[in-house]
Amino acid sequence: MSEKKTFTLDGDDVAFEPGQTIIQAALAAGKYIPHLCYHPEFKPHGSCKLCTVKINGRPAASCTTAAQPGLSVESEIPEIQDQRRTMVQMLLVEGNHFCPSCEKSGNCMLQGLAYDLGIMSPHFPQIFPTRPLDASHADVFLDFDRCILCELCVRASTEVDHKGVFALSGRGINKHLIVNAESGKLADTDFALTDKAAQVCPVGVILKKRVGFAVPIGKRRFDATPMSVVIAEESKTKETV
């Protein structure tokens, strides 16, 4: 039997299968690398850059870099953690993330990352976007002001649901999520609550109606245990977002 191929992640050996990326192998081994735009069911995207690590001394996105024997990967080093902290701080001020009043609180990956990285204040000036809310759909409510442009809903709707309900429009600071309908309303699409796109938002943009706060604050996914620990444990048997 051939010996398993490995690379090192923060000094620990991580085995990998042919074709796996660094983040896929790490998650399969129960080792957490921070991420927002990565999802195991979609083609790697590399847009949020939170999964950036140092590979043999050079920065690279772990979601798009193939695992290779002998690589030395550094993730939890001060330089990389400081960069992640800055990126999360910018995401927090670019949207309206009022955690105490948000249904996603306790199950929000942006909030979970902020706690893991020790972020206790916005650091940058708040932008306070004022994008229209969309409550037109019978089952789903959209709060575009919380969007972090991860494109998970876009990719899910295109790659899995084969509907193309969502897209990003604009450039730079004006880039924003839109609904692909002439009216711009979700009700005028074939979007359904059973769609994959309805399940993948890491923040509080896509919310189910009539089930708000069904799980009380304090008993949600990341309330009792840090997100990094939860995802690492879950990933020992299967990859998760």
Order of alpha helices (4+ residues) and beta strands (2+ residues): beta-beta-alpha-beta-beta-beta-alpha-alpha-beta-alpha-beta-beta-beta-alpha
